[in-house]
Amino acid sequence: MGWRNAVAAWALGGGTAIMLWLNHRTSKDIDIFIDDPQYLGISHPGWVRREFGIARTMTRPPTI
C-alpha cells in the first residue's frame, strides 16, 4: 500500500496541529495519528525522507 492511498487515513495532532490551526508556534516534529496499523510501515521517518527527499534533522530516536 503506497502513501498516495493513505491520505484520508491519518491526521496531525499535538503541537503540529496547534501550529497549523492557530499559527501558535513553530513545531519541529510531527505527531501523526493513524486509524489502521497497516500504515505503520509507510510512516517510518527513514522512508519519508527517501520518498520526499527530506534531509535528516532528527537528533534523537522518535518516541513511538
C-alpha positions in Angstrom: 0.0 0.0 0.0 1.5 3.3 -1.0 1.3 6.7 0.6 -1.0 8.1 -2.1 -3.7 5.7 -0.9 -3.2 6.7 2.8 -4.1 10.4 2.5 -7.5 10.0 4.3 -6.3 7.6 6.9 -4.2 9.9 9.1 -4.4 13.2 11.0 -2.0 15.6 12.6 -2.1 16.0 16.3 -0.2 17.7 19.2 1.9 20.8 18.7 1.9 20.4 14.9 -1.9 20.6 14.7 -2.0 23.6 17.0 0.7 25.3 15.0 -1.2 24.9 11.7 -4.7 25.7 13.1 -3.8 28.6 15.3 -0.5 29.8 13.9 0.5 29.3 17.6 4.2 28.4 17.4 6.9 26.7 15.4 6.8 22.9 15.5 10.0 20.8 14.9 8.3 17.4 14.9 5.2 15.8 13.5 2.6 14.0 15.5 0.7 11.7 13.2 -2.3 9.6 14.2 -3.5 6.7 12.1 -6.6 4.5 12.3 -5.2 1.4 10.6 -1.9 -0.4 11.7 -1.1 -1.3 8.1 0.0 2.3 7.5 2.8 2.0 10.1 5.2 0.6 7.5 4.9 3.8 5.4 5.2 6.2 8.3 8.8 5.5 9.3 11.0 8.6 9.2 13.6 7.0 7.0 11.0 6.1 4.4 9.5 9.6 4.4 13.0 11.2 3.9 13.8 8.9 1.0 10.4 9.3 -0.7 10.2 13.1 -0.4 13.9 14.0 -0.4 13.9 15.5 3.1 17.2 15.9 4.9 17.8 14.2 8.2 17.3 16.6 11.0 16.3 14.2 13.8 18.8 14.2 16.6 17.2 11.5 18.8 15.0 8.5 18.2 11.3 9.0 17.8 9.1 8.4 20.8 6.8 5.9 19.1 
